[in-house]
Amino acid sequence: MAKILIVDDSSTVRDEVAGFLKDNGLDVATAVDGKDGLAKVKADPGLKLVISDVNMPNMDGLTMVEKIRGELKNTTINVIMLTTEGSPSMKERGKAAGIKGWIVKPFNGPAVLESLKKLVA
């Protein structure tokens, strides 16, 4: 069972973030979009943290979070958005959906590693 799920339609970003976290001793799974991410959250009750892009095909990251909270009734999993989006309206929607943080790409693993470890402890 993974502790962290990386959801991004960019294989480069998925591989970079997952590789960094695995190299630092964390259990990681990946998903290619929000629809895939939602299915993986549903299938793995051991997940503690989702790190997701916003803009993806099939289902965007914010819709995925709203479905995790609403349809799955999962209010305990921590969610952080990792995205190029920085608009106040997007951030407000994310806050309303219960996300814990908003990281603007590019991913700077060393700067956030300790915070991420606390979210999965």
C-alpha positions as CSV (number, residue, x, y, z in Angstrom):
1,M,0.0,0.0,0.0
2,A,1.3,3.4,-1.0
3,K,1.2,6.4,1.4
4,I,1.4,9.1,-1.3
5,L,-0.4,9.3,-4.7
6,I,1.1,11.6,-7.4
7,V,-1.6,12.6,-9.9
8,D,-0.3,14.4,-13.1
9,D,-0.9,14.0,-16.8
10,S,2.8,14.8,-17.5
11,S,4.8,11.6,-17.2
12,T,7.9,13.8,-16.7
13,V,6.4,15.5,-13.6
14,R,5.0,12.2,-12.3
15,D,8.4,10.5,-12.6
16,E,10.4,13.4,-11.1
17,V,8.2,13.8,-8.1
18,A,7.7,10.1,-7.5
19,G,11.4,9.4,-8.0
20,F,12.4,12.1,-5.5
21,L,10.0,10.9,-2.9
22,K,10.9,7.2,-3.3
23,D,14.6,8.1,-3.1
24,N,13.8,9.7,0.3
25,G,12.1,6.6,1.7
26,L,8.5,7.3,0.9
27,D,5.9,4.8,-0.6
28,V,4.5,6.3,-3.8
29,A,1.9,5.4,-6.4
30,T,1.0,7.4,-9.5
31,A,-2.1,8.2,-11.5
32,V,-2.4,9.8,-15.0
33,D,-5.4,12.1,-14.4
34,G,-8.1,12.9,-11.9
35,K,-10.3,10.0,-13.0
36,D,-7.4,7.5,-12.5
37,G,-6.5,9.3,-9.2
38,L,-10.0,9.0,-7.8
39,A,-10.1,5.3,-8.6
40,K,-6.7,4.8,-6.9
41,V,-7.9,6.7,-3.8
42,K,-11.0,4.5,-3.7
43,A,-8.9,1.3,-4.0
44,D,-6.2,2.2,-1.5
45,P,-7.4,3.1,2.0
46,G,-3.8,3.4,3.1
47,L,-3.1,6.6,1.2
48,K,-2.3,9.6,3.4
49,L,-1.4,12.2,0.8
50,V,-2.4,13.1,-2.7
51,I,-0.2,15.5,-4.7
52,S,-2.1,16.6,-7.8
53,D,-1.9,18.8,-10.8
54,V,-5.0,21.0,-11.5
55,N,-5.2,21.0,-15.3
56,M,-5.6,17.4,-16.7
57,P,-7.7,15.6,-19.3
58,N,-10.7,13.4,-18.3
59,M,-11.0,15.0,-14.8
60,D,-9.1,18.0,-13.4
61,G,-7.4,17.9,-10.0
62,L,-9.9,20.1,-8.2
63,T,-12.9,18.1,-9.4
64,M,-11.1,15.0,-8.2
65,V,-10.6,16.5,-4.7
66,E,-14.3,17.5,-4.6
67,K,-15.2,13.9,-5.5
68,I,-12.8,12.5,-2.9
69,R,-14.5,14.7,-0.2
70,G,-18.1,14.3,-1.5
71,E,-18.6,11.0,-3.3
72,L,-16.0,9.0,-1.3
73,K,-16.7,10.9,1.9
74,N,-13.0,10.9,2.6
75,T,-12.1,14.0,4.7
76,T,-8.9,12.5,6.2
77,I,-6.6,12.2,3.2
78,N,-4.3,15.3,2.8
79,V,-4.2,16.9,-0.6
80,I,-1.7,19.3,-2.1
81,M,-1.9,20.8,-5.5
82,L,1.3,21.0,-7.6
83,T,0.5,23.2,-10.5
84,T,1.3,26.1,-12.8
85,E,-2.1,27.6,-11.8
86,G,-2.0,30.5,-9.4
87,S,-5.3,32.3,-9.9
88,P,-7.1,33.4,-6.7
89,S,-10.3,31.8,-7.9
90,M,-8.6,28.4,-8.3
91,K,-7.0,28.7,-4.9
92,E,-10.3,29.5,-3.3
93,R,-12.0,26.5,-5.0
94,G,-9.1,24.4,-3.7
95,K,-9.5,25.8,-0.2
96,A,-13.2,25.1,-0.2
97,A,-12.5,21.5,-1.3
98,G,-10.2,21.1,1.7
99,I,-6.7,21.1,0.2
100,K,-3.8,21.5,2.6
101,G,-1.5,23.4,0.3
102,W,-0.7,24.9,-3.1
103,I,2.7,24.4,-4.7
104,V,3.6,26.3,-7.9
105,K,5.7,24.2,-10.4
106,P,8.5,23.5,-10.8
107,F,8.7,21.0,-8.0
108,N,11.4,21.7,-5.4
109,G,11.6,18.5,-3.5
110,P,14.2,19.5,-0.8
111,A,12.1,22.6,0.1
112,V,9.0,20.6,0.8
113,L,10.2,17.2,1.9
114,E,9.9,17.6,5.6
115,S,6.4,19.0,5.3
116,L,5.3,16.1,3.1
117,K,6.8,13.6,5.6
118,K,4.7,15.2,8.4
119,L,1.5,14.8,6.3
120,V,2.0,11.1,5.9
121,A,3.2,10.4,9.4
